[in-house]
Amino acid sequence: MRLERGDAVGLTRALVRADSRNPSLVPGGPGEGEASRLLAGVLQAWGMRVELQEAAPGRPNVVARVGKPGARTLMFNGHLDVVGVDSMVHPPFEADEHDGRMYGRGASDMKAGVAAMCAAAAMAANDLADGELIVAAVVDEEFESRGTRALLHRGIRADAAVVTEPTGLAIMPAHRGFAWISLRVHGRAAHGSRWDLGVDAIRHAALVLAELDALDAEELARHVHPLLGRASLHASLISGGSGMSTYPHACELKVERRTMPGESPEQVMAEIEAACARVKARRPELCVDVSLMQAQNASDVSRDAPVVRALDRALAQESIPVRIEGMSAWTDCAVLNDAGIPAVCFGPGDMGLAHADEEYVDIQDISRAQTVLERMAREWCAGGEISWQS
């Protein structure tokens, strides 16, 4: 399709209309292929050096470059996949516009951010004599981050990165991580009348859950980050039992622990196992297997890091209030930071609308984000006053 060079709003509209539901989350979802090909064509027409790099079968990342390779390097990163649409109260893929908003699945999370970063790169391209800007529109962030991991596997690196997740134009240098943990509590099946034989796995799971509640209320309340608040733990899923007149032989409890920067999955597992040990000290018959299902690290970049200062300056120069806040959700920033690329979130939209039954983005914020990112890219890749040593 043809779009005027740097038209971030038009590109947002086109991307929202491309159904890119993640097939790992939505059975039968088409994936990002249509959106990736559309975006690659637009960026080629805008004069960028563009590659489609398959991160999963039929699901390519879009990697575009402008500027001078081998000098200062900045990455703009955003994901093209979206979640399901079953509960939405408006058409998910029509990009309807009214009252200054654009509605659709992915409008806020995060096709507006992808469009803003791409348009900014296109408009800054001729002024990047001393650096290179890498624009990476990736797949699968909503499930396993296969897109950004594939970038890193291919050896793509940058001195810093901006992930254009919806932040309401605040700079967000930190976000929580998470650990998903399964606790399988073993009992002994017996007739409901045979209290002397049965061991109630569900009641034992409740005792463990009560201990985890105390952990959350007391210990985790002391795990605090200045931007992110406190660590937390909640019960996500529980299953067990086979009939009203049968002692349950097993009960599986799944919990999520939201972690602070510096906390590891190993530390979280030790916390959970210690909680189980406290219950077992009171109830020696308790038998529980604890296993780590999945974990992602938290992300944290210093407020004094060059990438934060560059965004701060760009916002101030565009007369947009500078706000530094913590991100509520997990993002690909953590993957990039773990690879040694200081990464922060900044973009249009509201994370509170992500995955919601009503999703929209304020249209003026798309253009405002574009101008900030364009100014930042020029300064970063054309020589500015910031020290580039992190």
N, C-alpha and C positions, 0 to 999 in steps of 0.2 A: 504494500500500500504506500501511498505518497503522503507525506506530512511535511509541512514547512519545517526547515531546520530549526531545532530548539523548541518545538512546540510540545511542551511537557503535558499540557492539559489534553491535547489531542492524542498524545501517545498513551496517557492514562486511560482515556476512553477506549482506545483500540485494544489495550491489554485487558481491561475489565471484560470486554466482549468476547475474549478468547477464553473458553472454558478450560481451566488448567487444574482441575481437582486432582489431588494427589491419589493415585491408585492404591498406594499402600494404606491409605486411610479410608478411601471411599471405593468399595468394590465396583469395578466397571468405570472408575474415573479415567478420563482420557489422558491425564498427565500433562506435562508442560510443552509437548512438542509443537503444537500450533502457536502458542505464545512465543516460544523460543525462535521459531522460524520467522514469525512476523517481526519480532524485535531485531533479529539479525538483518533482515532486509532493510528496515528503517535506518539502522546504524550504518550500514554500508552506503545507503543513499546520502547519509549525512557526512560521509567522508572518512569514516573510521576504518581501521584495520580490524576485521571481524573474523572470528572462528566459531564454529559450532563444535563443542567437545562433548561427546557422549559420556554422561556420568552413570547412566543406567540405560538398559535397552529402550530405545525410542525416546529418551529423555535427555536432551542435550543442554549443557550450559552454554550461555552466550558470553564470549570473552572478546571485548573490543578494546583497542588501544589507540591513544593519541599522544602526541608529544615525542620526546627523544628517548629512545631506549638506553638503559644503562646509567642514567643519571638519577636524580631524586625520583622516587616512585611513590605514588599514592594509589590506593585501591578504593573504588566505590563498589559496594557489594549489596545485593538485594536478591530476594527469592521470588520466583515466579509461581510456585505452587500455592494452591489454596485448599481450604478444608471443605467439608460438605455443605449442602445448601437446604437440607430437608425442612428446616424450621423457619426459613426466611419469610418475611412478610412483604417483600417486594421482589420483582424479577431479579434473579441473581446475576444475569449476564447481559443486561441491556444498557447499563451505564446511564440510566435516567438522570436528568439534571433538573433540579428545581431548588429555589431558595438558596442559591449559592453553593449547593452541595451536589456531588456526584455519588450515586448509589450503586452498589453492586458488591458481590463477593470478591474480596481482594482489593476493593477501592482504597481502604485504609491499610490493610495488611496483605501485601504492601506494594501494590502496583503503582500507586501514586509516588511512592519513594523510588521505585525503579525508574519510572518515567522522569522524575526530577533529576536523578543522578545522570541519566543518559543525556537529557537535554543540556544539563550543565556542562558535561564533557564536550558535547558538540559545539557549544558556544565558546568554550575556553580553548578549543583545540589549537587555534592559530597563535596563542600566546604562551605556549608551553615549551619554550626553547631550551630550557635547562632541566627538564624532567619529563617523566612519562606518567600518564594517568591510565590505569587499568580499570575498565568497567566490567564487572562480573555479575551477570544475571543468572542465578543458580537454581537448581532443582532441589526438591525434597527436603527443604529446611524444616517443614512441618512434621517430618517423621524421623529421619536419621541423619539429616544434614549431608547426604551423599554428594550433593553438588559442591559445597565448599570443601569437603574432604577430597573430592576428585581434583579440584584446583590445586590443592596443596600437594597431592600425590604427583601431579604433573610438574611440580617444582615452581609453580607461580608464587612469587613473593612480592612484598612491597614494604616500604619503610613504615607505613601506617595505613589504616583503613577506616572508612566510614561506612557503617552498615545502616542503610536508610530505612530502618524500621520506623513505625509511627511513634513519634515522641512529642507531637505537638510543637515542634521546632525547639524543644529543649535539647541540650547536650546531655547524653546519658552515658557516663564512662564506666558504669558498673551494673551488673545484674546478678541475681541469684543463680545457683546451680540447683540440681536436684538428684535425688537417688530414689529409685523405686525398689522396694524390698518386699519379698514374700515371706510370710511366717506360716508354716504348715504345722498346725497343732494336732497331735495324735491322741485319740481316745481309745475306747474299747466298746464295740457295738454289743448291745444286750437289750432284752425286752424292757420296756419302760417300767415294769414292776420290779425288776431285779436291780435295785440300787446297789446291792452287794457285789454285783458283777460288772455293771456298766461304768465306764469312765467318760464323762461328758466333755467332749472336745470343744464344744461351743462355749460352755461356761469357762473352761480354761483359757480359751481365746479372749473372753471378756476380761478375765483377770489381767492378761497381758496388755490388752487395750487400755485398761485403767492405769496400768503402770506407764504406758506410753503417753497417756494424757498428763500424768504428773511430770514426766520428762519434758513435755512441751511447755507446760505451764511454769515450770520452775527453772530447769537447767537451760533450755533453749532460749528463754526470755533474756538470758545474760549474753547470748551470742549476738552482738549488735554491730552493725556497720553504719557509718555516718550518713550514707545515702540510701541504704537499703532497709533500714530498720532491723528487725530481729529474725533469727532463724525460726523455722516452724516445722511442724509435723502434723499430718492428718491421715485418717483412715480413708482409703479410696474404695476398696471392694472387700466384701466378705461373703463366703459361701460355706455351707456345711449342712449336715443332716440328711436323713433319708425318709423319715416318717415320724408322725406324732408320737407313736408308742415305741420309739427306738432311741436308745442312747446313741448320739452321733459318734462315729468312729474317727472322724476327721473334720477339721475346720480350717479353711485357708483365709488368712487375713493379708491384704495388700495395703501397704502404706507408702505415702510419699513424704520424703524429708527434703524441704527446700534448704539449700546450704548457702553459707556465706563464703566470700573469698577466703581462701586458705584452708577450708575444710575439705577433707578428702573422703572418697567413698569408704576407705578403710576405717576412718574415724567414725563415720556414721554406722557402719556395721558393728563396730565395737560398742557404741551406745545402745543399739538395739539388743545385742547379745547380753549386755550388762543388765538391761531392764528385764529380760527373760530370766536371767540368773537370780534377780531379786525375787521374782515371783516363785521360782523353783525353791528358793530357800524357805518360803512359807508353805508351798505345796510341792513336796518332793515328787509326787506322781506326775507333775507337768513334763510333757515331752514335746519339744517344738524344734523344727528345722528352720533355720533362717538362711535365706539366700538373696543375693543381690541380683535383681532383674536387669536394671539399666541405670546408668549414671552419667551425668554431664557436669562438668566443672562450672563453677561460678566464673565471672569475668570482672576484672578490676583494673582500671588504668588511672594513673595519677592525674589529679586536676592540673598539675604542672606539665604534663606530657605535651610535646609539640603538637600532636593532633588535636588535643583539647584547646590549646592556645590558638591554633589556627582557626578553628571554628568560632571561638570566642571573638576573635578579631573580625572575622567575616560578618558575624551577626551584628556587632557594634557598628561596623561600617555601613551596614544596610539599615541601621536604626531600628533593629529588632531587639527587644529585651533579651539579655543573656540570662538563661536559667540553666543551672547544672543540677540534675536530679538523678535518681536511681531508676533503672528500668525494672518493671515488675516481672516481665516474662523472660524466659531463656531465649537466647539468640545465637546466631553464628559468630558473634563477637568472641565467644569463649573458644571456639575452634580456632579462630585466627590468632587470638592471644596465646593459646597453647602452642602455636607454631612460631611464636616470636614476633608476631605482627601486632603492634598496639592498635586496638580496634575499639571504636566507640559507636554508639547509636545516635543518629540524628536524622529526622525526616518528618514529612507531613503526615497528618492523621492522628488518630487516637487509639491507643492499644486497648482501651476499654470497649471499642467497637469491633475488635478482632474476633472472629468466629461467632459473632452475635447474629440474632435473627434480623437485625437491622444494621447494615454496614454502609457507611458513607465517608467521604472525605470533603473537607472544605476546599473549594476549588482555588480560592486565593492563596491557600497555604501551599499548594503544589508549586505555584510560581514563586512564592517567597522562598521555599526550600531550594528551588533551582538557582535563584540569584545568589543565595548564600554559598551553595556548593560550587558554583561557577567562580565566585570570588576566591574561595578557599583554594580551589585547584590552581588558579592563576598564581596565587602567592606561593603555594607549595612548590610548584613546578617551574616557576619563573624567577625564583630568588626573592625571598622576603626577609623580614627582620627577625623571624623566629630562628632560634638555634635548632638545627635539625638533629642534634644528638639527644636521644631519649634518655 
